[in-house]
Structure formats: structure tokens, C-alpha cells
Amino acid sequence: MKALYKYAAMLALSTSVLSGCSKFEEINEDPYLVTEDQVQVEYFINNAIMSAQQDPHIAERIFVLYWKTAGHQQLGGGISTGTHNDGWSSDYYGSGYMGGWLNAITTGIQVAERQIANGTGKSYTNNLMQIARIWRAYLMSELADTFGPIPVNAFQGTNPEFSSVKDVYYFMLEELKDASSKLDLQATKPDAKFDLAYGFDYAKWQKYANSMRLRLAMRLSEVDQTKAKSEFEAAAALPLLLTAGENYQIQEKTGWDALTGVMTREWNYFPLSATQHKVMIGLGGIPTADQVTGADKIAAIKPIDYIGLKLDDHFTSMTNDPYAGYWLDGLPEIVDPRAYKAFVIPGDVTNPDFNAYPSWDQSAKTTQRNLVDDAGAVVKTIDAKNTWNASVNGDWGSKGAKNQVRAYNGAMPRLAHKFRNSSNKRMFFANWETYFLLAEGAARGWAVPMSGQDAYEAGISASFEYWGVSNFAAAYKASTSYNRNGTSVSWTHTAEPGNTRTMTYVNGYTNTPGTVTVNYPVNNLYKGGAVRNDLITKIITQKFIAQNPWLPLETWNDHRRLGLPFFENPAIERPLVNMPALTAANYKTSQVNFFPQRIKYPSSLSSSNQAGYNQAVGLLGGPDDNLTPLWWAQKP
């Protein structure tokens, strides 16, 4: 007990310093020997919320190189081809979660419980305990969705027992249900500065808890439908996070600490992914000409049925992306209006949102690049200014070695600067997600408080409001235009696009025009690949776009759960060592083991708690590797 409160006092002191508090409490005792009635629960909440933002060291590795890559919010290798880094995982799991924010929030709950039990709590201590339980549920979900089985009852002074992912989810759902119901919305509040999300607005915390319960319940939709439906319907009947003012988001700040932006490292340039490229081109029927200004951009617009320059010798086609092998030498005629807001057109250097990282060279502003032959001689020079392209990940072999444009900094649409400079708010849960969850529930026939169409369209409107493109919302929601996956926006338009489309192209080496029959992607992970435009596909397509760039773990989760939206396979011009199931014989199909399913446990776990590690792997249901699906995910 003394050890707990010595740690508690140290944590509280450090938290108060970080928060600008000049002192811990007006006490005459040694602060390292404080008693349980002097420990302030809000300090633990503040510490756990703040540190979970991930400092740049953790964020670059987990948020960027793991989640954003696995969730196809950016072009990337590593985890997308089955590779992980044990050091990154150890830092996140050990010093981050078990030694950091999950430890802090659990200690806060323990302190609150004891203060309530011995009568030393304040009028709001019960509410602080419920808030801590809500935040702990989120933190546990993040950890479990990344690794798999985790301890439910950790930080009890001994090595913890691990619980299955099913038991973890059941525990989190019950915690959210119980904590939400026990919040007293009329209770007094502590100092708002110790709650960076809601300033201890209890009603907002309750709505966040209920919407989180929707998220976690829906995660079970494919494996435990009875539990998913009952939990979802119960949560849907409660107050939910439905307005922008209720979004769970944390203000970033410049520097190097936990509040520094998660996407600030200059050597990462966050290029548009091939998945985003296919999802947004053609979707919503809004012309590029209505979205951009400048004669050069207008002149660069290409017809929607034009696929681009055919460059077989330099662009891989060893993937199931039907548009691989081509370079779009211009801007698409129709594109989702959020595309140009999230990603800036190459060469658009006068755009206030153009990101010029890295600051130490001119690569972001350099748009001319070469395609070369085996001897290094230039075959073709490409100017990527005012173009819109994205490359598949994977191993491009000799084609990649001869291609200086396909993944070059200045040649690809890159994430807008406002997400790179620590001036924004990091989003953990937005109102559009609540609406899309309700829409999916309605599409499944579950009881929800509004129609599926109303929820779906409200989600789109909320996302459009966030991006400042609400002027396009009405036309967009009515559009029957298909994107490159064969999905449209209109809720009532569920006609399938067929299997193929005829497109024009130009031979990039001879400048000879031609026509080609292009297949729509065959997504074997969803309904055998035969369905491209049903309600669930529409909902997850919109959710995928809306969650960019803040919620890559959720885009990864949806794909692991449903196989949606269509994720293209990595290129295999050469075999991928860490993804042996993907071969030259099957690369045109989609399979679960062609995509990362989790992160392998760090070696620090087995070295510090071999029994716990063995228990965790036993509960995982497969080997401890990156391709073993979690309990709630699709199976091979």
C-alpha cells in the first residue's frame, strides 16, 4: 500500500508540473509519503489522457508505421508485408502502456475506490472513477486490437494473468455500460484543466462511453452476433456522441512531449495510399473543376474513363489492383471533395496546406523524375505536377529499381500541412463514426434510433463539415457515380456496376492511344467478391474516408473484421519473405493471410513474464506472429 501511494504521489507531482500546476497540495508532509486521502484522482486521469497521445518516439512507430500502414491510410512497407520491429513494440507495450498510461489510469481507479470506501473522497470522486474506467476501456481496446490477449486485472503487485480477446471485450463492454450509468451529471467538477478532452463535462463523457460501446459491440458482429446485437441496441438507446462539439479530441502542441503531433516527423511524408486512390476517384460525382482553381490544374483534368499512361516496364502489375501498371498524367475528372483537402496535389507549392517536409532539402517541391533502363539511362522523364497517383506497396523488384517517380516525395499527393505541424486536435472518436455505426446497425436489422439512410447521410454531413466542403454534400449524397471499386454514394442506389469497364490509355513509351477492358477489383474477403455496392460496403467506404488521418487503427479494424473497403495485395515482383502465402499463383485473389492481422508480442514480455507470455499465446488461438487473426476478425 505504501508503495502504491509513493508512486501515486510521484505521478501526481509530475502530472501537475506538466499541466502547469505549481504545487501538488498545500500539505506539510513529505509528498512522497502522502496518505490515500491526499492523492488527487484527477492527476491520474490527466496523466493517462495526456501520455496516451504518444510522444514522437512512440507515435512515429505505432501510429504511423504500424497503424497508418496497416490501415492503408498511407503508402508503406513494414507491417503491410508482414514485418514488425521488436524495439518499437517493446517501447509501446512496456514503457507506454504497462509502465505508463494504462498503469496510471488503473492506479487512479484504485485510489478513487479507496477514497470512496474510507469516506475521504470529494463530491466528484465517484464521477472521476467512472471517467477513469471509461478511459481505461479505450486504452485496453487499443492494446488488445494491436496485440491480442492482454491482462484485464493488471497492476496488482504480481505478474498479471492474461485474458482472451473475447473476455477482454466482454469486460470493456461491461465497464462502459456500468461507468456510463453511474455518472452523476449534476455533480460538482474538479479543475477542468486536468481533463484535456472534455474539461470534466460529465454529459460528454457519458455520450463518449455509449458511442465507444457501439464501436466495441460492432467489432463482435462477425463472431459473436448475439452479444454484438444486444450490446449495440442497448447502447444505441442511450445518449450518444452526435455533434462536433462532443468529439473526443486533444489539442496538439509543438515541441517534443506527449502532446506533440503524432504525424510531425519530417522524414515521413504520408503519401496517398492506393486504397484511398481507388476509393475516392469517381466517388460522389463532384467534378475536380469545381474544386480546384488555377488554369494549370483545370488543363490537367483527364476524363473519368481515362486510366493513364501504360508503363509496363516500370510499374508493377503483380498485384490484384486492376489499375496497377498505369500512371495518371493529370487530375481525375471526378473525385471525392475531401481528397484535395486531405492530400495536396503535387507541385501545388502555393497552397497554404502544402507540406514541404523535410525542411532540409527540396524533395517535396521536386516533381520531375526519371524512368531509367537497366543501365541507368533515362527512358522517360515524368513531371508529376498536377497529377494524382498512388502506388501499391510490396516488392517491385527491378521495376522499382528503375522507377524514380512511383514513391518519390514530391511526385505523390501528400498529407496536408495542418496535420503535420502540431496545430490540430488529435481525434479519438468523432460524431461521424457514431452515425456510421448506427447506419451499419440498421443495415443489419438491429434496433437503432434513426433510419439507416438518415444515419448514413448524417455521417457524411458530419465528415463534410469537418473538412469544410459542406457545399457539396447534397449533390454528393445523391450521386450514383461509381468509384474505382464499383461503389457509389447514394443510399438508395445499390445497383452493381458489373465486372468490367472500358477505359482509354496512352502507351507511355510510344504515345500511342488505346482502349483496355479493366476489371473492377474482386474482393474475395467480402461476400466472395461478388458484391461491390451494397449498404455495408457504402457505409464502410464512407467511414474509411472520414477516419483519415486520425483513426488508422479503426480502418485497420474494419478491414480485419469485414474485408472492407477493398485493400489491394502487396506487389510481389519478388516473393515477400514474411508473407509466404502470397505467391505468383494466387496474387490476384484477396486472402486474410495477405494482410497483417496483429503485432507480435514484444520480446520484453516473454523475458519479464514467461508464464504470462505463454498464457497469452495460448489464448491467441494461433502462433505469435503478425498474420494470426484476432478472435473477432475474419479467419483464413
Order of alpha helices (4+ residues) and beta strands (2+ residues): alpha-alpha-alpha-alpha-alpha-alpha-beta-beta-alpha-alpha-alpha-beta-alpha-alpha-beta-beta-beta-beta-alpha-beta-beta-beta-beta-alpha-beta-beta-alpha-alpha-alpha-beta-beta-alpha-alpha-beta-alpha-alpha
